[in-house]
Amino acid sequence: MRRNFALLPLLLATVACGKPARPHPAGPGITEKAQQATVEQVPNAHINLDDSQLTAEQRATVVARIGDHTITLGEIEARLAHEPAVVRSQFASTQKRKEYLTSLVQFELLAAEAARRGLASDPEVLEAAKQAMVRKFLADTAVEAVKPESFTDADLQKYYDANPGLYHKPEQVEVSHILVADAATAERIAKELRSASEGASAKLVVAWNDYVGRLSQDQATIPYLGSLGLVSRTPPSGAAPADLERLARVPAQVIEAAMGREIFTIGTPVQSPQGWHVLMVTSKIPAVDKAFADVRDSIRTRIVKRERDLRRQKLVDDLRAAAKIDLNDDALRLLPVQPPAGKGKGAPGQGAVPPGVSNNKQPADPTPSEL
């Protein structure tokens, strides 16, 4: 590995060979002397691990030097421990850990060079640092305020009992129907749908959508392509009143027949007091019956997340209440309208992101393992 480190300056020198020497840009208003002082003031990132499995002597072992900067074995252990589990699993072997160290050295080299060129005071860098600071502040504040061990089994049991719909659900199916007045019409529609589908669910759906609009007498469900929603033999625990009312309107004969159907097949039409129904089941959800012991840990995780979210929101609300904030949001009307997708310099979803707001379409901050 030392051989690789030794090659890096040589490679850099080779790239620069034949090019005239020129001073590195210092940035507006930054002298070379001030720039050097700025670089020297960039602190090393000391990452600690509370439950390290190394001795103090092992943690202090230097595994790399980049100029005056050192990387210790303890820092590598801490960095890997803070990576997501899927990333940690990739660095189980010694060879992979050596590759991780190589990438970390490269990361430090680039960070030092960027700082030397004055980017430590660049507005975009400062904005990114501010956002990272806010995220860490909110995360640390919530973590310190809400500890998982502060919730007893009695608290978890109370949540379990108060939310039966999460842990006890009957088998459910999602069903659509075409309602007609007589058995002969229903039989003809069912036969034509089977023929049109040719055993393919996609073809069946296309034919079904056409038949619903033309032939179904249930005007309330035509805009929803005949969908009756999820149905079950017994109402789910904790179901909303609106769902209970909807289920009550579905004939028992339809529910019983739908529960025994395979998805995307057309069976024998079913008669109810409303008329004759041609049914198509589009999905099935198996029954759920989870004992408290099986979900204790997940309940704790759910409660902790909820309480931390509430603490974060209270913190923000308290800060807003204590601060003097003046808004002139009417001026926002002066902002130009963004161009449609594919026009202009940028497409939607690629613009700036307000502080504290995540955008999954933007790349995350680079980590050593990504360099």
N, C-alpha and C positions, 0 to 999 in steps of 0.2 A: 504494500500500500504506500509506503514511503516513496517507492519508485514513481508511482503515479503523481504524488505531490511534487516531487522534484521535476517532473516533466512539464508541469503546468507553466512555470515561468519561462521555460525554454520554448514552449508552444506560443506563448504570448510574444516573446521576443522574435520568433520566426515570422509571426503574422505582421509584426511592425517593421520587419526588415525591408530596407529599400524605400521607406517612406520618410519624408523630411520630418524632423522633430518639431513639435509645436506644443505650446503650453496648453494644459487642460483648461477649459472654460471655467472661470471662477463664478460666473453668474453676475447679474447686475448689482453693483455696489459692494461686491465681496472681493477683497484683496487676496492675493496669494497667501499672505501671512495669516489673515483672518480665516481663510479657508482651511489652512492646515490646522489651526487651533480648533476649528469646528469639527474636523475629522477626528482629532485626538480626543475630543470630548464625547464622541459617540460611545455610550456605555455598552459593555458586553451584556448580552441577555442571559442572566443567571436563572435557569429554570430548576426549581427544587422539587423533590418528591418526598412527601412526608413518610411514606411507608417503604423506603428504599430497602432492597434486599442485599445491598453492598455494605461493606464496612466503610468507615470514614476514610481510611487510607485508600481503599479501592475507588471510592467516589472521586478522590482528588487526583487519581492517575490521569496524566495528560495523554490524550490519544492523538492530538493534532495541534500544531502551532501555525498560525498565519500571521507573520510579523510578530507584533507584541500580543496578539490575541491568542488565547488558548481554548481548546475544547477538551473537557474532561469526560471521563467515563461516566461520572454521575450525571452530567448534562445529557449525554446520549441516552442513559436509562430514563431520565425524566422526560425527554422529548418523545421517546417511543411510547412511554406510558400515557402521554397526553394525546397520542394519535388515536383515531377511531380503531375499534377492534379489527375491522377488516384490513386496515393498514398494518397494524401490529403483527397480524398473522403472516404478512408477507416478509417480515424481517426476523423470522425465527432462527434461520441458519446464520452461522458466522459470516459466510460469504455475502449474504444479503445485508448484514449489518455493516460490513465494510463498504458496500455500495452506498448505504445510507450515509455513512461518514463522509465518503467522497462527495456526495451531493450537498452535504452540510458545509463542507469546506468551500465548494463552489458558491453556495448561497452567501457565505460570509465574505468571500472575495468580491462578489458583485455588490453586496450591501456596502462594503467599505469603499469601493470605487464610486458608487452612486453618491455616497455622502461626501467623498472627496471632491466631487464635481458640483457640490452645492445643492443637491437634491433634498438634503435633509430639511431645507427651508422652502421647498417647492410647495405652492398652494395645494396641489392635488395630493401630495404626500401628507401634508398637515391635515387635510380634510379626511383622508383615509385613517390617519392616526386618531383623529377625533372620533370617528365612527367606531373604531375598534375600542377606544377608551369608554365610550358610552355603553357599548355592548357588554364589556367586561364589568363595568360598574353596576349595570342592572343585574347581570348574572350573579355577581358576587354578593350583592345586597340581598337578593332573593335567597341565595343558597345559605347565607349566614342567618337569615331570619327564619327559614323553614328547614328543619332537619327531619329526614325520614324517620329517625328513631323516636321523634317526639309524638308520633301517632301510635296509640296502643291498639291491641287487637279489638278492644271494645269499640274504638273509633272506626276501625275497618269493618267490623260486623254491622255497625249502625249504617254505614254507607251501603253495604251489601243488601241489608233489609229494605233500605229506602229506594233501591233501584232494581226491583225484580225484573224489569224489562231488559236489563243488560245481561242477566245470567240465567233467565228462564224464558224460553220462547218455544211456542209450538211449531211444528212443521208448517211452512208456508209455501204457497205457489203464487206466481204472478200469472194471471189469466186474462185473456181477451175474448170477447164474444161477438157474434153476429146474431141479432134477434129478429126472428121472422114469425109469421102468424100460424103457419101450419107445418106439419111433419114432412109433407112431400117437398115443399120448398127447401126446408132445412136439409133433407137428404140429398137433394140435387146440388145444393151449394157445397156440402161436404164432399160429394163425389168429384165435383169439378175442381175443388181446391186440391184434393189428393192428386188428381191427374195433372194439374198445372205445376205442382211442386216437383214432380219427377223425383221425389225422395230427397230433394235439396232444400234445406231450411231457407236459404236466401230467396229462392224462387217462390217458396210458399209465402214468405213475408210480402213480396211484391204483389202476388195475386190476392192475398188477404187484404192488403190496404185498398186495393181496387174494389173488392166485393163489399167491404165495410161501408165505404162511401156511397155505393150505389144501392145496396139492398138492406142494410140494417135498419130496423125500425126504432132502435134506441137512440134518439136524437142527442141525448146527454153524453153518450160515449163516442159518437162518431168523430168529433174533433180530436179525440185521443186514440183513434184507430181501434175503437172497441174495447179499450183497456178497462178492466174492473179493478186493477191494482192487486196488491197482495191479499190473499184470502187464506183462512185457516179454519179448522173445525172448531177451535175455541179461540176467543180473542186473546191477543198477547197481553201479558201483564203490563200494566202501566200505559196501555194504549191511550192516545189522545182522544178526546171526545169526538172530534171530527172523523177519526178513523173508525171508531165504534159505530157512528152513524152510517158511514159508508158500508161497513161490513153488514150492518143490519138490513141494508137495501139489496144485498146480493142474495138471491134465492138459495135456500139450503141445498136444493137439488144440484145447482150449479157448482157450489163449493165441494160437495161430496164427489161429483164426477171429476172436477178439476184435480182433486187431490190424488186421483188414481191414474192421471194421464201422463204420458211421456212428453217431454218438451218438443215443440215444433212438429206435432203430429195432429192429424184430424181424425177424431174418433166418431162414435155414434152420437148424433144430436141428442140433447137433453130437454125434456119438457118441464116447465115450471108454471106457476100461475100467470107469469108474464107472457108466456108463449113458448116457442122452440128456440133453443140456443145451439149454435155451432161454436165449439170452444177450441181455443188454441192456447196452450200453456207455454210461456216464454222463459220461465226460470223457476228453479226450486231452491228453497232454503231449508236445510235440515234443522231439526229441533235442537235447541240448546238447553242443557240442564247442568249447570256447573255448581259444584259444592263450594262452600266458602273456603275450605282449605286449598282448593285448586286455584283460586283467584286472589288469595290474600296478598301476594306480592304485587300483582298487577293493580289491585285497588290502592295499595300504598303509593305506587308510582303515580297513579291517576290523581290521588288526593294531593300529593306533594306538588305536582305540576300545577294543579288548580290553585293551591294556596300561594305558590310562588308568583303565578301570573297576577293574582289579586294584590300581592304585596308590591309588585312592580307598578301596577296601575295606581295604587294608593300613593306610592312615592311620587309618581308623575303628577297626580292630582294635587298633592300637598305642595310640590314645587311651583306649580302653576298658581295656586292660591296665594303663595307667599311672594311671588315675583310680580313686578310691575310690567305688564305686557300690553302694548298698544298695537292694534292691528289696523291696517289700511287695506283690507282685502279687496276693496272695490278696484284698486289699481291693477289687480290681476287680469282685469278685462283688457288691459293694454298689451298683454303678451300676444305675440303672433300665433296664429293657428298652425299646429304642426302639420307638415306635409303628409299625404297618405303613404301607406306602406309602399316601398319600392321607389319613392320619389324623394328628391332632396338628398341631404348628406347622411341621414340616418333613418332606420326603420323603427317602428314602435317597439318598445321594450329594450332599446339600446341606449336610452338617454340617461341623464343623471338620476341618481336614487337619493331621495331625502335621507338625512341622517336618521339612523335607527330603523329604517325600513329595508327589509331584505328584498332582493330580486333574484329569483332562481336562475334567470337567464344570464346574469352576469357572473363571470368567473370569480371564485373565491380567492382570498389572499393566497399567494404562492407559499407553499411549505417546502422545506428542503427536499422532501421526497418527490416533489413535482418538478424540480429543476434538472 
